[in-house]
Amino acid sequence: MSPAATEGPPEARAGRSLDDRLTALRVDGFAAQIALAAAVVAAVTFVGWVLRLVAPGALPAALLFPAMLAVSLVGGWRAGAVAGALALIVRAWALAPRGAFALPPATAIPNYLLFIIGAAGVIAIGTYARSLVDRLERSRVALAQQDISYRTLFGTMSEGFAICEAIRDETDQLVDYTVVEINPALQ
């Protein structure tokens, strides 16, 4: 980032640092996305096992949905899809409620279909949020480039130029103005 892009009011710099932090969380390589998905689902599975030991009536498979959301936000749709597939496996075998395998297949299949539909929705939401963060970052970079171009043009033009803000009364009549910015030639 250029020095001119870091100038500005503190609230603009704070917004940029938040955008930078969100962008820094991105995982782009396919192998890294798979590793992220596997690590997060494994961690959530471990937490689910511990939760079942502490509270036998708990439903730890519900923890998989926030995990899939986080993975798809950070890693994109491929990482979310891998996390969803791993979460389905974990849901079916590792975190199944006690006695779930005693259910007849006619009852278990709709439950897994509902899990798949819910997982797809959560992954879509995470992927959409990631695309919004990406779009915000691209807009911020483009705006910084435009600001640099404007500052260069405004500071080097040979004609005097000022930017003024109009002050109007209740009837929308111009009563005064304030000078917002003056270029070096006018100064």
C-alpha atoms as one frame of an Amber mdcrd trajectory, in Angstrom:
protein
   0.000   0.000   0.000   1.367   3.409  -0.891   1.946   6.112   1.732  -0.820
   8.246   0.212  -3.335   5.421   0.723  -2.612   5.349   4.458  -3.209   9.058
   4.896  -6.563  10.393   5.903  -8.742  10.637   8.946  -8.265   8.046  11.726
 -11.661   6.454  11.066 -10.644   5.772   7.457  -7.379   4.213   8.607  -9.258
   2.087  11.164 -11.622   0.844   8.431  -8.679  -0.023   6.229  -7.003  -1.979
   8.986 -10.216  -3.962   9.530 -10.407  -4.690   5.791  -6.748  -5.686   5.857
  -7.410  -8.030   8.771 -10.363  -9.634   6.973  -8.317 -10.006   3.804  -5.404
 -11.490   5.761  -7.671 -14.327   6.936  -8.100 -15.614   3.372  -6.904 -19.094
   2.486  -6.532 -19.442  -1.285  -4.542 -22.573  -2.171  -6.656 -25.698  -2.706
  -4.428 -27.846  -0.475  -4.545 -25.177   2.228  -8.335 -25.001   1.909  -8.635
 -28.776   2.382  -6.258 -28.653   5.350  -8.260 -25.782   6.881 -11.528 -27.673
   6.449 -10.094 -30.874   7.934  -8.495 -29.052  10.873 -11.626 -27.091  11.771
 -13.935 -30.109  11.483 -11.481 -32.205  13.532 -11.339 -29.523  16.238 -15.118
 -29.228  16.346 -15.437 -33.018  16.472 -13.088 -33.119  19.460 -15.094 -30.383
  21.190 -18.252 -32.374  20.399 -16.820 -35.504  22.010 -15.882 -33.547  25.117
 -19.329 -31.966  25.173 -20.975 -35.394  25.020 -18.892 -36.529  27.979 -19.867
 -33.481  30.026 -23.513 -33.268  28.910 -24.738 -36.618  27.530 -28.004 -35.119
  26.287 -26.282 -32.428  24.201 -26.374 -32.396  20.429 -22.750 -31.564  19.471
 -23.425 -31.954  15.746 -24.954 -28.454  15.868 -21.403 -27.121  16.301 -20.624
 -28.240  12.760 -22.745 -25.498  11.158 -20.767 -22.548  12.597 -17.584 -24.414
  11.675 -18.729 -24.767   8.049 -19.680 -21.072   7.994 -16.241 -20.027   9.258
 -14.423 -22.334   6.839 -16.403 -21.100   3.824 -15.878 -17.470   4.858 -12.123
 -17.911   5.199 -11.471 -20.585   2.583 -14.206 -20.114  -0.015 -16.732 -22.522
  -1.434 -14.272 -25.376  -2.031 -13.143 -25.362   1.577 -16.782 -25.090   2.657
 -17.747 -28.044   0.481 -14.920 -30.150   1.912 -15.939 -29.104   5.429 -19.551
 -29.975   4.601 -18.600 -33.439   3.350 -16.413 -34.056   6.401 -19.149 -32.701
   8.672 -21.651 -35.140   7.143 -19.277 -38.015   7.855 -18.703 -36.758  11.393
 -22.450 -36.257  11.864 -23.178 -39.769  10.657 -20.543 -41.667  12.595 -18.662
 -39.665  15.177 -21.249 -37.290  16.657 -24.478 -39.158  15.960 -26.921 -38.924
  18.858 -26.960 -42.044  20.951 -29.200 -44.632  19.444 -29.216 -42.923  16.032
 -28.083 -46.107  14.333 -31.141 -47.857  15.766 -33.362 -45.658  13.572 -34.701
 -47.361  10.487 -33.102 -46.097   7.234 -36.409 -44.580   6.150 -36.168 -42.181
   9.100 -32.401 -41.580   8.983 -32.203 -40.627   5.295 -34.473 -37.535   5.576
 -32.405 -36.396   8.574 -29.215 -36.596   6.532 -30.888 -34.835   3.612 -31.937
 -32.010   5.929 -28.364 -31.818   7.214 -27.035 -31.614   3.645 -29.538 -28.892
   2.701 -28.704 -26.914   5.856 -24.983 -27.336   5.240 -25.352 -26.131   1.641
 -27.208 -23.045   2.853 -24.594 -22.256   5.495 -21.768 -22.718   2.980 -23.566
 -20.450   0.485 -23.935 -17.741   3.130 -20.241 -17.958   4.067 -19.187 -17.869
   0.418 -21.418 -14.852  -0.264 -19.980 -13.011   2.746 -16.470 -13.805   1.457
 -17.368 -12.367  -1.954 -18.630  -9.194  -0.271 -15.333  -8.824   1.613 -13.434
  -9.379  -1.659 -15.560  -6.767  -3.430 -15.020  -4.332  -0.567 -11.246  -4.831
  -0.762 -11.205  -4.289  -4.553 -13.303  -1.133  -4.143 -10.991   0.157  -1.434
  -7.918  -0.381  -3.617  -9.594   1.297  -6.611 -10.661   4.243  -4.458  -7.121
   4.630  -3.116  -5.777   4.675  -6.685  -8.346   7.295  -7.705  -7.452   9.383
  -4.666  -3.765   9.268  -5.604  -4.613  10.374  -9.161  -6.836  13.179  -7.880
  -4.230  14.403  -5.384  -1.536  14.377  -8.071  -3.705  16.293 -10.552  -5.017
  18.762  -7.970  -1.556  19.489  -6.564   0.244  19.948  -9.911  -2.258  21.901
 -12.033  -1.056  25.373 -12.932  -4.437  27.132 -12.630  -5.717  28.201  -9.252
  -8.559  26.000  -8.078 -10.622  25.745  -4.917 -13.288  23.347  -3.745 -16.047
  25.105  -1.848 -19.080  23.876   0.044 -22.294  25.888  -0.270 -24.208  27.005
   2.795 -27.896  27.482   2.109 -30.788  28.808   4.160 -34.231  27.226   4.642
 -35.413  28.500   1.254 -32.405  26.889  -0.449 -30.817  30.253  -1.232 -27.029
  30.489  -1.199 -26.003  32.562   1.818 -22.352  31.677   2.241 -19.697  29.135
   1.397 -16.752  27.492   3.056 -13.503  26.706   1.305 -12.838  22.993   1.649
  -9.583  22.725  -0.286  -7.239  24.998  -2.253  -4.527  23.862  -4.651  -0.973
  25.279  -4.429  -1.434  27.498  -7.514  -4.308  29.414  -5.859  -2.492  29.685
  -2.549
